[in-house]
């Protein structure tokens, strides 16, 4: 089989003599060649979100091969070429594109961003059902092509679609993860860091539950540099406009600002892309590099939410330890206030309702 290169399309023979003289790579008397295991990441869905993820993973040197899959052949090929043309400024990475799921075969990480868009007037359940139909075409063949991979779902509504991907893939729950509230938590940390004039990386603050309107801000556990900060805010900080202290109403206002920040970006530029790109690349780093870092991501929360029947299978975001094998552990003993527990339970009930309606 002839070797194919970009110049092959211009009529050049890629099988001619090499510019460099081959050097023996064997390192022992048996002639065995040392080989480093290459990392392959596939992104299914080459829209704004998918390409932001691929571009960020590329620039952070997380993969040796990146596969882009999309239903629109010309679009995904154009995206591939656009990235390939930056090869002189980037780590050496093989970039492949196409419309077939089979291209993802042998992936270490499969990231799904594809999803149907909501039609004006369409109910959320109808949208979910259309996305389930799409996932039936994507997830089983992707799982079959890469049976040892980790599935990372980004498509919205991410918690329910992560549940769908788990059901359709046949994978253990440790290898099916939703991007969840990892980005919500970053937005939360940004707002707090800006107010306290510190680096957001020094702020520990989580949003948990549903990635959406019912997400729960864990104010009781926020800290800066490992030091609890909520009581300090309540004692010393007031709203410059209303002169109110950090009471329950003020805290709810902050939560709504976090939830609404994505809507603001969409209203201003039409879509979100860069922040979710960095968020998912951050998850990919922890998974592929076995970092054992804690991320609030959508995981199987069966028996993990106080007050929710322990036999209910649903995915929602909880702090989880991520590594090369996927989800290595979930924070099962969160110390929450009564209000936080109530909101997390409500978030779980909402998601359970959608999972039940799908009847998978």
Buried (B, 14 or more C-beta within 10 A) or exposed (E): EEEEEEEEEEEEEEEEEEEEEEEEEEEEEEEEEEEEEEBBBBBBBBBBBBBBBBBBBBBBEBBBBBBBBBBEEEBBBEBBEEBBEEEEEBEEBEBBBBEEBEBBBBBBBBBBBBBBEBEEEEEEEEBBBBBBEBBEEBBBBBBEBBEEBBBBBBBBBBBBBBBBBBBBBEBEBBBBBBBBBBBBBBBBBBBBBEEBEBEBEBBBBBBBBBBBEBBBBBBBBBBBEEEEBBEEBBEEBEEEEEEEBBEEEBBEBBBEBBBEBBEEBEEEEEEBBBBBBBBBBBBBBBBBEEBEBBBBBBBBBBEBBEEBEEEBBBBBBBBBBBBBEBBEBBBEEBEBEEBBBBBBBBBBBBBBEBBEEBEE
